[in-house]
Amino acid sequence: MCDTFVALPPRTRNGAILFGKNSDREPNEMQLLESHPRREYAPGASLQCTYLQIPQARQTNAVLIGRPFWMWGAEFGVNEHGLAIGNEAVWTRMPIRKKGGLTGMDLLRLALERSATARQGLEVITGLLAGYGQGGICGLYDRSMAYHNSFILADPQEAWVLETADHLWVARQVQDFYAISNGLTIGAEYDLIHEDAIPHARRKGWLKKGRDFDFAACYSDWLYTTFSAQKQRRYQASCFLQDHAAMALPQAMALLQSHPVEDYRPGRPLLGNSICAHAGNSLARNATQTTGSIVCQLQPGASQYWFTATSSPCLSVFKPVVFETRLPQPGLGAATYHPDSFWWRHERLHREVLKDFAGRKNVPEPERQLFQAECLRKAASTDARGLAELSTAAFERHRQLIEKWTAQAARQPVSRKAPLVFRNYWRKMDRMAGMPA
C-alpha cells in the first residue's frame, strides 16, 4: 500500500509544485535509491523489464529512482527534466494478469526514462498499456500479489492523475492539490479517457441505463479497495493539504511522516490506516511497511529532490539528492540484513523502536528534527555544486546518527509491550532477514 500527493500554487510557497510519496511494501523488501545517467542505444536494442522484454528507446533520460531490489521498475522517481512520478496499487473489476505484462513500477520507470513532462509521461504509460498491458506478480514473499495502478505525474508546470483498470484508463489535471492511496478516485469529472472505458462499462452492466458515467464507481473492486484502508489514508492526506495553505518542503515531509493519531501505536490497528506505515500482521498489514519516501520541490531551474533512502520516515531524515550524488548502497540489494547497507542499518533502528514504539520513538526525535532542519536550511542557501556536497555529507552524518540512535533505543527498557500477534509477526520478519540480535 502507498500514498502519493501533489500540491500546486497557490497552495504552495514560491510558486513551486510539491510532490511526495511513501512506498509501502513488505518489511524485508529493501528499496534501493539509484541514479541512472542519460543513455543512447542502437536501433533495434531491447529492454528487459521485470517480466517482459520490449524494444528500447533510442535515448533515455537520467533518472533518480526508488526501486525494490528484485524488480526492474521503480516505486517513485524523478528525471533530469524535473518530472516526478509515483504509483499506487489499485484493485478493479477488470481481470488481473498474473503472468506477463508490465508492472506499474515498470510503467513508472519507463515514463521517467522516456518523457520530459507530466503530459508526455501520461501518454507514454497509456501507449504502453495499449501495446503490452499491465500485470505480473508484485510481491516479494506474497506471490499472489498483483494489481492495476494509478499514478500522479508532476513537472515544474503541471500535474496529472492517471488511473487504470487493466488497459482502460482515465486522467484528470490537478488544479490545486490531490492525494491518492489504493483506490480509484476519478469519478464523473475527468479531462482524458480511454475511448472504450464508457462502452465497456455499459457492456458489463456496471453503468446502468440513465446513469451518468463515474469511472471509480464503475470499475472499483469493493473488497480489496475497502480492506486496503485507502479511504482513511486519503482523508488524512487531504485534510493535511487542505489545512496547510502555503506548503513548503517541511510540511510535505511532515505529511509523509504522519500517523492518524498523536498516540499512534503500530501494534493496534488491524488495517493499514497510517500514511507513515508500519507492517503489523500477515493478514491485512503485510505489504504496508513504508520502505522508501520521496519529496520533490519542482520549479523551473530550481527543483530539489529529497529522499530518505530508508524505511519509516517518522524515524528518518529526508536528504537532498542530485544526479551526481554518490549514493551509499550500490549493489547491496537483498531481503537479508547486510551490515554495510544504509537501508538495513536504519532498519535495525526501526525494529528496535517497534519493541516499544511509544516509549522509544522519542529517543532520536530531538536530534532528528534538528538534523532535518539543518539540511533544509543549508539546501536553501547553496548552489548546485554545494547541494551535491551537502548531499554526500548528509548521508554520512545520518549514517553516524543511525548507529547512535539504535544503541540508545536498545538501552531503553520496554515499558509497554506490543500485542503478541504484532511481536510474533516481527520476530518472523527478523528471522527471515537474518537480523542480528
C-alpha positions in Angstrom: 0.0 0.0 0.0 1.2 3.5 -0.7 0.3 7.2 -0.5 1.1 9.9 -3.1 0.2 13.6 -3.2 0.8 16.7 -5.1 0.2 20.4 -4.3 0.2 23.3 -6.7 0.3 27.1 -6.3 -1.3 29.0 -4.6 -1.4 26.1 -2.1 2.5 26.2 -2.0 5.1 28.8 -1.4 7.3 30.5 -4.0 5.3 29.2 -7.0 6.7 25.6 -6.5 4.9 22.3 -7.1 5.3 19.9 -4.2 5.2 16.1 -4.8 5.6 13.3 -2.4 5.2 9.6 -2.0 5.6 6.9 0.7 6.3 3.5 -0.9 4.7 0.8 1.2 5.8 -2.8 0.7 6.7 -6.0 2.6 9.1 -5.2 5.5 12.2 -7.1 4.3 11.9 -5.7 0.7 14.9 -3.5 0.7 14.4 -0.5 -1.5 17.4 0.8 -3.4 17.9 4.5 -4.2 19.6 4.6 -7.6 20.9 7.2 -10.1 21.0 6.2 -13.8 22.6 8.5 -16.3 21.2 9.5 -19.7 22.0 6.8 -22.3 21.7 6.3 -26.0 21.0 2.9 -27.6 21.5 1.4 -31.0 18.5 0.8 -33.3 16.8 -2.5 -32.5 18.0 -2.7 -28.9 15.7 -4.5 -26.5 15.0 -3.8 -22.8 14.3 -6.5 -20.2 11.7 -5.1 -17.7 10.6 -7.1 -14.6 8.8 -9.8 -16.6 8.6 -8.6 -20.2 11.1 -7.7 -22.9 10.2 -4.7 -25.0 12.0 -2.5 -27.6 14.4 0.0 -26.0 14.1 3.7 -26.8 16.9 5.3 -28.8 17.7 7.7 -25.8 16.7 7.6 -22.2 16.7 10.4 -19.6 18.8 10.5 -16.4 16.7 9.3 -13.5 16.8 9.1 -9.7 14.6 6.2 -8.6 13.5 4.2 -5.6 13.5 0.6 -6.7 12.6 -2.6 -4.8 15.8 -4.6 -5.1 14.4 -7.5 -7.1 12.5 -5.7 -9.8 13.4 -3.5 -12.8 10.7 -0.9 -12.2 10.6 1.8 -9.6 8.1 2.8 -6.9 8.9 6.5 -7.4 11.4 8.8 -9.1 12.3 12.0 -10.9 14.2 12.6 -14.1 16.6 15.2 -15.4 13.7 17.4 -16.7 12.0 17.6 -13.3 9.3 15.1 -14.0 8.3 13.2 -10.8 6.0 10.1 -10.7 4.6 7.9 -8.0 2.2 5.0 -8.4 -0.4 3.2 -6.3 -1.8 -0.3 -6.4 -5.5 -0.3 -7.1 -7.9 -3.2 -7.4 -10.6 -3.1 -10.1 -13.4 -5.3 -11.6 -11.2 -5.9 -14.6 -9.2 -9.2 -14.7 -5.7 -9.1 -13.4 -2.9 -10.7 -15.5 -0.6 -12.5 -13.1 1.9 -13.5 -15.8 3.4 -11.2 -18.4 2.7 -7.6 -18.9 4.4 -4.5 -17.5 4.1 -3.9 -13.7 3.0 -0.5 -12.5 6.6 0.0 -11.4 7.9 -0.8 -14.9 5.4 1.7 -16.4 6.6 4.4 -14.0 10.3 4.0 -14.7 9.7 3.8 -18.5 7.7 7.1 -18.3 10.6 8.7 -16.4 13.2 7.5 -18.9 11.1 8.4 -22.0 9.3 11.7 -21.1 10.1 15.3 -20.3 6.7 16.4 -19.0 3.8 15.1 -17.0 1.5 15.0 -20.1 4.2 13.2 -22.1 4.6 10.7 -19.2 0.8 10.1 -19.2 0.9 9.4 -23.0 3.9 7.0 -22.6 2.1 5.0 -19.9 -1.2 4.8 -21.8 0.6 3.9 -25.0 2.5 1.0 -23.2 -0.8 -0.2 -21.7 -2.3 -0.4 -25.2 0.8 -2.2 -26.6 1.7 -4.6 -23.8 -0.9 -4.4 -21.0 -0.1 -4.4 -17.2 0.4 -7.4 -15.0 2.8 -9.7 -13.2 3.3 -10.7 -9.5 4.4 -7.7 -7.5 5.1 -9.2 -4.1 8.4 -10.4 -2.7 7.1 -13.2 -0.5 3.4 -12.9 -1.4 3.5 -14.5 -4.8 -0.2 -13.9 -5.3 0.1 -10.1 -5.1 -1.0 -8.5 -8.4 -2.9 -5.3 -9.2 -3.7 -2.5 -11.5 -2.2 1.0 -11.0 -2.9 4.7 -10.5 -0.3 7.4 -10.9 0.5 11.1 -10.0 2.8 12.7 -12.6 4.1 16.2 -11.8 6.6 18.5 -13.5 7.5 22.2 -12.7 4.5 23.4 -14.7 1.6 21.0 -14.1 0.4 17.7 -12.6 -1.9 14.9 -13.7 -3.6 11.9 -12.0 -3.9 8.8 -14.2 -6.0 5.8 -13.0 -6.2 2.5 -14.8 -8.3 -0.7 -14.9 -6.3 -3.2 -17.0 -5.9 -1.4 -20.4 -8.6 1.1 -19.7 -7.8 4.5 -18.1 -9.0 7.9 -17.1 -7.0 11.1 -16.4 -7.5 14.4 -14.6 -5.4 17.5 -14.5 -4.8 18.7 -10.9 -5.9 22.3 -10.2 -4.8 22.8 -6.5 -3.9 19.6 -4.6 -4.6 15.8 -4.9 -3.9 12.7 -2.9 -4.2 9.1 -3.9 -3.9 5.9 -1.9 -5.0 2.4 -3.0 -8.3 3.0 -4.7 -9.8 4.7 -7.8 -10.7 8.4 -7.1 -11.6 9.9 -10.5 -15.4 9.8 -10.9 -17.5 11.8 -13.3 -15.1 14.7 -13.6 -12.1 14.0 -15.9 -10.1 15.5 -18.7 -9.0 12.5 -20.7 -10.4 9.0 -21.0 -9.8 5.7 -23.0 -12.3 5.5 -25.8 -13.7 2.2 -24.6 -14.0 3.0 -20.9 -17.6 4.0 -21.1 -18.8 1.5 -23.7 -17.1 -1.4 -21.8 -18.8 -0.4 -18.5 -22.2 -0.4 -20.3 -21.5 -3.8 -21.9 -20.6 -5.3 -18.5 -23.7 -3.8 -16.8 -21.6 -1.6 -14.5 -23.1 1.6 -16.0 -26.8 1.3 -15.7 -29.1 2.9 -18.3 -29.9 6.5 -17.5 -26.9 6.9 -15.1 -24.0 9.3 -15.5 -20.6 7.6 -16.0 -18.3 7.5 -13.0 -15.0 5.7 -13.6 -14.4 4.9 -9.9 -17.9 3.7 -9.3 -18.0 1.5 -12.4 -14.5 -0.1 -12.1 -13.6 -0.3 -8.4 -13.4 -3.6 -6.7 -15.2 -3.2 -3.3 -13.4 -5.9 -1.3 -9.7 -5.1 -1.8 -10.3 -1.4 -2.0 -12.1 -1.5 1.4 -9.5 -3.6 3.2 -6.6 -1.5 1.9 -7.9 1.3 4.2 -7.3 3.7 1.4 -10.2 6.0 2.3 -8.8 6.7 5.8 -5.3 7.4 4.5 -6.5 9.6 1.6 -8.8 11.5 4.0 -5.8 12.1 6.3 -3.7 13.4 3.5 -6.5 15.5 2.0 -7.2 17.1 5.4 -3.5 17.9 5.8 -3.3 19.5 2.4 -6.5 21.5 3.0 -5.2 22.8 6.3 -1.8 24.0 5.1 -2.5 26.9 2.8 1.2 27.7 2.0 3.1 24.4 2.0 6.8 24.1 1.6 9.3 21.2 1.9 9.0 20.9 5.7 5.2 20.4 5.5 5.5 18.0 2.7 7.9 15.9 4.7 5.7 16.1 7.8 2.8 14.8 5.8 4.7 11.6 4.8 5.9 11.2 8.4 2.4 11.5 9.9 0.3 8.9 11.8 -3.5 9.2 12.1 -3.4 10.0 15.9 -0.9 11.5 18.2 -0.5 8.4 20.4 -0.3 6.0 17.4 0.8 2.5 18.3 1.6 0.3 15.3 0.6 -2.8 17.1 -3.1 -1.8 17.5 -4.8 -1.4 14.1 -6.0 -4.4 12.0 -5.8 -2.4 8.7 -3.0 -0.2 7.3 -4.6 3.2 8.2 -1.4 5.3 8.6 0.4 7.3 5.9 3.7 6.6 7.6 3.1 2.9 7.6 4.4 0.1 9.8 3.6 -3.5 9.0 1.9 -5.5 11.7 0.3 -8.8 10.7 0.2 -11.3 7.9 -3.5 -10.9 7.2 -4.1 -7.2 6.3 -0.8 -5.4 7.2 1.9 -7.3 5.5 2.6 -5.1 2.4 2.1 -2.0 4.5 5.6 -1.1 5.6 6.9 2.2 4.3 10.2 1.1 2.7 11.1 4.4 1.0 10.0 8.0 0.6 10.5 11.0 -1.7 9.6 14.7 -1.6 10.2 17.0 -4.6 10.0 20.8 -4.9 9.5 21.3 -8.6 10.4 24.7 -10.0 11.9 25.7 -13.4 15.7 25.8 -12.9 15.4 25.4 -9.1 14.0 21.9 -8.3 15.1 20.0 -5.3 14.7 16.2 -4.7 14.7 14.7 -1.2 14.8 11.0 -0.3 15.0 9.1 3.0 16.7 6.0 1.4 15.3 4.2 4.4 12.0 2.7 5.8 9.8 4.5 8.3 10.1 8.3 7.5 8.8 9.1 11.0 12.2 7.8 12.3 14.3 9.0 9.4 15.6 12.2 7.7 15.0 13.4 4.2 18.3 14.2 2.5 18.8 16.3 -0.7 19.9 14.2 -3.7 21.3 15.4 -7.0 22.1 13.3 -10.1 25.8 13.5 -9.2 25.3 12.3 -5.6 27.4 9.3 -4.6 24.7 7.1 -3.2 25.5 4.9 -0.2 24.4 1.4 -1.1 25.5 0.2 -4.6 25.0 -3.5 -5.2 23.7 -4.2 -1.7 20.1 -5.1 -2.5 18.7 -8.2 -0.8 15.9 -9.4 1.5 18.5 -10.2 4.2 20.4 -8.0 6.5 23.8 -6.6 5.4 25.9 -4.5 7.8 27.2 -2.3 5.0 23.7 -1.4 3.7 22.5 2.0 4.6 18.9 0.8 4.3 19.4 -2.2 6.6 21.4 -0.2 9.2 18.3 2.1 9.6 16.1 -1.0 9.6 17.8 -2.1 12.8 16.8 1.2 14.4 13.3 0.8 13.2 12.9 -2.7 14.7 14.4 -1.6 18.0 11.8 1.2 18.2 8.9 -1.1 17.3 9.6 -3.1 20.5 8.1 -0.2 22.4 7.0 2.4 19.8 5.5 5.0 22.2 8.5 4.8 24.5 11.4 4.6 22.1 10.2 6.8 19.2 11.2 9.8 21.2 14.8 8.7 21.7 16.1 10.1 18.3 13.4 12.7 17.9 15.1 16.0 19.2 18.3 15.3 17.3 16.5 14.0 14.2 14.4 17.2 14.0 17.5 19.4 14.4 19.4 17.5 11.7 16.4 17.7 9.3 16.1 21.5 9.9 19.8 21.9 9.3 19.7 20.0 6.0 16.8 22.2 4.8 18.4 25.4 5.9 21.7 24.6 4.1 20.0 23.5 1.0 18.0 26.7 0.8 21.2 28.8 0.6 23.5 26.8 -1.7 24.1 26.4 -5.4 24.1 23.1 -7.4 27.7 22.2 -6.5 27.1 23.0 -2.9 24.0 20.8 -2.9 26.0 17.8 -4.2 28.5 18.3 -1.3 25.7 18.7 1.2 24.0 15.5 -0.1 27.2 13.4 0.5 27.7 14.9 3.9 24.1 14.4 4.9 24.2 10.7 4.1 27.4 10.2 6.1 26.1 12.2 9.1 22.8 10.3 9.0 24.7 7.0 9.0 26.5 8.0 12.1 23.3 9.1 13.8 21.5 5.9 13.0 24.2 3.9 14.8 23.9 6.2 17.8 20.1 6.2 17.9 20.0 2.4 17.6 22.2 1.9 20.6 20.3 4.4 22.6 16.9 2.8 21.7 18.2 -0.7 22.6 19.3 0.5 26.0 15.9 2.0 26.9 13.7 -0.6 28.8 10.5 -1.7 27.2 7.7 -0.1 29.3 4.7 -1.4 27.3 4.9 -4.5 25.1 3.0 -4.6 21.8 0.3 -7.2 21.3 1.5 -10.8 20.9 0.4 -11.1 17.2 2.4 -8.0 16.4 5.5 -9.2 18.2 5.3 -12.6 16.6 5.0 -11.1 13.2 8.1 -9.0 13.6 10.1 -12.0 15.1 9.2 -13.9 11.9 10.4 -11.0 9.7 13.6 -10.7 11.7 14.3 -14.5 11.3 13.7 -14.3 7.6 16.0 -11.3 7.2 18.8 -12.7 9.4 18.5 -9.7 11.6 21.3 -9.7 14.3 20.2 -9.7 17.9 
